[in-house]
Amino acid sequence: MINKELQKRILSSIILIPIAIFFIIEGSIFFIFFLSILLLATSYEWVKMCKTKYLIIFFGIVFLFISFFLAYHIRENIGLIFFLFIILICIFTDLGGYVFGKIFKGPKLTKISPNKTYSGVIGGFLLSLAAGLFFLKYTNTNFLQNDSTKILLGILFISLISQIGDLIISYFKRLAKIKDTGKILPGHGGLLDRIDGIIFAIPVSFLLFNYLS
């Protein structure tokens, strides 16, 4: 029997994922509008979470702006396929962590995020690797020059950064003594809760692409 929280998560995902895909695929002014909404919403959540820590608030908003700007740059100038590749790795990293953590459980990773386990970390790497390789094979892309070593290391590195981003946001939530950054997404919490890994993976992937290509 699926619990109510999971039902909310599945339902909101069914609604939100097609909307996000539409704006990403359309690109241009549609994507700018989409990113602007995300920037405003995540900035609001960040300010609300950090309260009177003004210096942290400032650097956090600057980081969010840079991340969303690079998201636009990657989508429009490097290409839709590479952008989708990054998002896919982050999603399956999160999914792998959730599924493997629930199934295998085991030792906790850190007190910063009590739900994170070592089995979840491994699951995140494995599922993102499988998804990334499948995506590259069936889209026939060559932005990593078809170098198998670069591809494997690139996927694992993006997955690692996504998991670190998750832990960083969890750290600030723990400082603020809150469970979620917001309540805008039923079953998910806030936008920052859902894209915490992505906002860190985007700038790192941009640097990785320029280094490896």
C-alpha positions as CSV (number, residue, x, y, z in Angstrom):
1,M,0.0,0.0,0.0
2,I,1.5,3.3,-1.1
3,N,1.5,5.9,1.7
4,K,-0.2,9.3,1.3
5,E,3.1,11.2,1.1
6,L,4.4,9.0,-1.7
7,Q,1.0,9.3,-3.5
8,K,1.4,13.1,-3.4
9,R,5.0,12.9,-4.7
10,I,3.9,10.7,-7.6
11,L,0.9,12.9,-8.5
12,S,2.9,16.1,-8.4
13,S,5.7,14.6,-10.5
14,I,3.1,13.5,-13.1
15,I,1.9,17.1,-13.4
16,L,5.2,19.0,-13.1
17,I,7.6,16.8,-15.2
18,P,5.7,17.4,-18.5
19,I,5.5,21.2,-17.8
20,A,9.3,21.3,-17.2
21,I,10.0,19.2,-20.3
22,F,7.8,21.6,-22.4
23,F,9.8,24.7,-21.3
24,I,13.2,22.9,-21.7
25,I,12.4,21.6,-25.2
26,E,10.9,24.9,-26.4
27,G,14.0,26.9,-25.2
28,S,14.5,30.5,-26.0
29,I,12.1,32.9,-24.3
30,F,10.0,30.1,-22.9
31,F,13.1,28.7,-21.1
32,I,14.1,32.1,-19.8
33,F,10.6,32.5,-18.3
34,F,10.8,29.1,-16.7
35,L,14.3,29.7,-15.3
36,S,13.1,33.2,-14.0
37,I,10.3,31.6,-12.1
38,L,12.6,29.0,-10.6
39,L,15.2,31.6,-9.6
40,L,12.6,33.7,-7.9
41,A,11.1,30.8,-6.0
42,T,14.4,29.2,-4.9
43,S,15.7,32.6,-3.9
44,Y,12.6,33.2,-1.8
45,E,13.1,29.8,-0.1
46,W,16.8,30.5,0.5
47,V,16.1,33.9,2.1
48,K,13.3,32.4,4.2
49,M,15.6,29.5,5.3
50,C,18.7,31.7,6.1
51,K,16.6,34.4,7.8
52,T,19.0,37.2,9.1
53,K,22.3,35.6,7.8
54,Y,22.6,38.4,5.2
55,L,26.1,37.5,3.8
56,I,25.0,33.8,3.3
57,I,21.8,35.0,1.7
58,F,23.7,37.3,-0.7
59,F,26.2,34.6,-1.8
60,G,23.5,32.0,-2.1
61,I,21.4,34.2,-4.4
62,V,24.5,35.0,-6.5
63,F,25.2,31.3,-6.8
64,L,21.6,30.6,-7.8
65,F,21.7,33.3,-10.5
66,I,25.0,31.9,-11.9
67,S,23.6,28.4,-11.9
68,F,20.4,29.3,-13.7
69,F,22.3,31.6,-16.1
70,L,24.7,28.7,-17.0
71,A,21.6,26.4,-17.4
72,Y,20.4,28.8,-20.1
73,H,23.8,29.0,-21.7
74,I,24.2,25.2,-21.8
75,R,20.7,24.7,-23.2
76,E,21.0,27.4,-25.9
77,N,24.7,27.3,-26.8
78,I,26.1,23.9,-26.0
79,G,22.9,22.0,-26.8
80,L,19.7,20.5,-25.6
81,I,21.1,17.0,-25.5
82,F,23.9,17.9,-23.1
83,F,21.5,19.8,-20.9
84,L,19.1,16.8,-20.7
85,F,22.1,14.6,-20.1
86,I,23.0,16.6,-16.9
87,I,19.4,16.6,-15.7
88,L,19.0,12.9,-16.3
89,I,22.1,12.1,-14.3
90,C,20.9,14.2,-11.4
91,I,17.4,12.7,-11.5
92,F,18.6,9.1,-11.5
93,T,21.2,9.9,-8.8
94,D,18.4,11.1,-6.6
95,L,16.2,8.1,-7.6
96,G,19.0,5.6,-7.1
97,G,19.7,7.1,-3.6
98,Y,16.1,6.9,-2.6
99,V,15.4,3.4,-4.0
100,F,18.6,1.7,-2.8
101,G,18.4,3.5,0.6
102,K,14.9,2.2,1.1
103,I,15.7,-1.3,0.0
104,F,19.1,-2.0,1.5
105,K,19.2,0.6,4.2
106,G,22.4,0.0,6.2
107,P,24.8,2.5,7.8
108,K,23.9,6.2,7.8
109,L,26.1,8.5,5.7
110,T,26.2,11.6,7.8
111,K,24.2,13.3,10.6
112,I,23.7,16.3,8.2
113,S,21.1,14.3,6.4
114,P,19.8,11.3,8.6
115,N,18.0,9.6,5.7
116,K,21.2,9.3,3.6
117,T,22.9,5.9,3.6
118,Y,26.0,4.4,2.0
119,S,23.8,2.1,0.1
120,G,21.9,5.1,-1.3
121,V,25.2,6.7,-2.4
122,I,26.2,3.6,-4.3
123,G,22.7,3.3,-5.7
124,G,22.9,6.9,-6.9
125,F,26.1,6.2,-8.8
126,L,24.9,2.9,-10.3
127,L,21.5,4.2,-11.5
128,S,22.9,7.5,-12.9
129,L,25.7,5.5,-14.7
130,A,23.1,3.2,-16.3
131,A,20.8,6.0,-17.3
132,G,23.7,8.2,-18.6
133,L,25.2,5.4,-20.7
134,F,21.7,4.4,-22.1
135,F,21.0,8.1,-23.0
136,L,24.3,8.5,-24.8
137,K,23.9,5.3,-26.7
138,Y,20.4,6.0,-28.0
139,T,20.9,9.7,-28.7
140,N,24.2,8.9,-30.5
141,T,25.9,12.0,-29.1
142,N,29.6,12.7,-29.1
143,F,30.2,15.7,-26.8
144,L,32.6,13.7,-24.8
145,Q,34.4,12.6,-28.0
146,N,33.1,9.0,-27.5
147,D,36.0,8.4,-25.1
148,S,34.7,5.7,-22.7
149,T,37.0,6.7,-19.9
150,K,35.9,10.4,-20.1
151,I,32.2,9.3,-20.3
152,L,32.3,7.0,-17.3
153,L,34.3,9.5,-15.1
154,G,32.1,12.4,-16.3
155,I,28.9,10.7,-15.3
156,L,30.2,9.6,-12.0
157,F,31.6,13.1,-11.3
158,I,28.3,14.8,-12.1
159,S,26.5,12.3,-9.9
160,L,29.0,13.0,-7.1
161,I,28.5,16.8,-7.3
162,S,24.7,16.3,-7.4
163,Q,24.9,14.3,-4.1
164,I,27.2,16.9,-2.6
165,G,24.7,19.6,-3.5
166,D,22.0,17.6,-1.8
167,L,24.1,17.4,1.4
168,I,24.9,21.2,1.3
169,I,21.3,22.2,1.2
170,S,20.5,19.6,3.9
171,Y,23.2,21.2,6.0
172,F,21.6,24.6,5.8
173,K,18.2,23.1,6.5
174,R,19.6,21.4,9.6
175,L,21.0,24.8,10.7
176,A,17.6,26.3,10.2
177,K,15.9,23.4,12.0
178,I,13.5,22.7,9.1
179,K,12.6,19.5,7.2
180,D,11.9,21.1,3.8
181,T,12.8,24.4,2.2
182,G,9.2,25.0,1.3
183,K,5.8,23.5,0.7
184,I,5.2,24.5,-2.9
185,L,5.5,20.9,-4.2
186,P,3.1,18.4,-2.5
187,G,5.1,15.4,-1.4
188,H,8.4,17.0,-2.3
189,G,8.7,20.1,-0.2
190,G,10.2,23.1,-1.7
191,L,11.9,23.7,-5.1
192,L,15.3,23.7,-3.5
193,D,14.6,20.3,-2.1
194,R,14.1,18.9,-5.6
195,I,16.7,20.7,-7.6
196,D,19.5,21.0,-4.9
197,G,21.7,18.6,-6.8
198,I,21.0,20.1,-10.2
199,I,21.9,23.7,-9.2
200,F,25.4,22.4,-8.2
201,A,25.8,20.0,-11.1
202,I,25.0,22.7,-13.8
203,P,28.1,24.9,-13.2
204,V,30.4,22.0,-12.6
205,S,29.2,20.3,-15.8
206,F,29.8,23.5,-17.7
207,L,33.4,23.5,-16.5
208,L,33.7,19.8,-17.1
209,F,32.5,20.1,-20.7
210,N,35.0,22.9,-21.4
211,Y,37.8,20.9,-19.9
212,L,37.0,17.6,-21.6
213,S,35.9,18.8,-25.0
